[in-house]
Amino acid sequence: MTYVASEKPSAGSCIFCDLPGAGDDRANLILSADDATVVMLNRYPYNNGHLMIAPRAHTADLGALEPEAYARLMERMRGAAAVVREALQPDGINIGLNLGKVAGAGIDTHLHWHVVPRWDGDTNFMPVIADVKVMPQHLLESFDRLVAYFT
């Protein structure tokens, strides 16, 4: 409901470009950012601790990333997965990239990978019957639990 009632970003805006350095990392769910990458919590997560990792370069073309930028991104993703394992102790982790809107990308103009912690039994009847997911932890609680691992 928060998403449905919220003000939508203006055309041409990009959360991966606009939010890092905007001033309030906690409110913007930015866990870490450097000159090449940004790590942030997904505002509409599949599970608690659902991270997104994106290159700072604004592109939707995987082939447009320079090899060094791609290598730094993959290293950041490996580190983020390690943080999720240590901080949240999930039973497993999904890591994925959706290339294009028809492939499931909610933001199809900027490459970003999802790191989703998974626990045995984390799917219940709500997503199956009602197409709804209940999140037992508030986003800012997830942020507070993870941010110390990135600093």
N, C-alpha and C positions, 0 to 999 in steps of 0.2 A: 504494500500500500504506500510505503514511503516513496518508492520509485514512481508509482502511478501519479501521486499527488505532487511530486517534486517538479521544480522548474527544470526544463530540459536545456542542455548546453546549446549555445547558438551555433548556427552552421559555420563550419570552418574552425571551430574550437576543437582542441584535442587534450584530453586529461593527461596524457603522457608528456605532452609539451608544456601545457599551461600550469599544472599543479606543482611540479617540482620547483622549489624556490619561490612559490607564491606567498610564503609567509607562515602559514600554520600547518606544519607537517602532520600533526595529530589529526586535525579536522579534515585534512585532505588525504589522510591514511597513507602518507609517504613514509615508508620505513627506512629507506636509504636511497640516495641518489649520488651519482658521481658524473664525471664528464661524458661517460659512455652509456650508462645504464640507469634505470630507475626501478625500484622494487616498491610495490604498494599493495595494500590489501584491496581485494575486490569488494566494492560497495554492495554488490548483489551476489554474495558468495554461494557456491555449491555446498560448502562445508566451512566450519570454523577454521580460521587460519588460511583461507584461500588467497594465495598471493598471485600477483601479476608481475612479470618482469619484462621490461621493454627496453629497446635501444633508445638513446636520446635522439638519434637521427629519425626524423619523421618520414617513414616510408612504409608502404604496404607490400613492397617487393622484396622477398627474401634474398633474391639474387643481387639486390642493390647494396647490401651490407658488405663493406670491405672485410676481407678475411680476419684482420686484427680485431675489428669491432665485433664480428661474429664470435671470435674466440673469447673475447672479454665477456660477452653476453652469456655464453655457455658456462664460463667459469663462475659468473655471478649466479646463474641458475643452480649450479652444483652446490655453491655455498648456501643459497637460500633453502635448498632441499635439506641440507645438513642442519640449518637453523630450525626448520620445521620439525625435523626428527628429534632434535635435542629439546626444544622448547615445548612441543606439544605431544611428543611420543606417540604418533599415530602407528597403526598397524601396517600402513602402506601409504604410498603417495602416487597420485596421477600427475604426470607432466604432459602438457599438450599445447599445440599451436593450431588455431583455426585460421586458415588462409581464405579470406573472402566471406562475404555475408552468407552465401548459400552453404558454406562449410561450418557455419555457426558463429562466426566472428560478430560480436555485438559492436565492436569498434573495428571496422574493416579498413580504416585508413592508416592505421599505425600497428605494425607488428607487435605482438605481445604473447608471451607464453604464460600458461596457467600452471601453478603448483598447488595441487589440492590434496590436503591431508585426508586420509581415509582410515576409518576405524571399522573393525569387524562389527557388522550389524548396523552401520550408520544409515542404511536405507530402511525406511519404515513404510507403513501403509499410506502416509500422506502424499508422497510424490507419485505413488502408484495409482491411488484412487482419486485424489483431488488435484493432482498436478501442482502440489504445493510442498515446499520444504520448510520445516520448522527449524530455526537456528537457536540452539540453547545458550549461546553466548553472544553478548552485544559486541558489535564491531570494535568499539573503543576498548573493550576489555581484551579482545584479541590483539589490538594494536599495542596496548600497554604490556602485554605478555611477551610480544615478539620484538619490539623496538630495541630493547637493551642488547639483544644479540647482534644487531646490525651496527651498533656504535662502538 
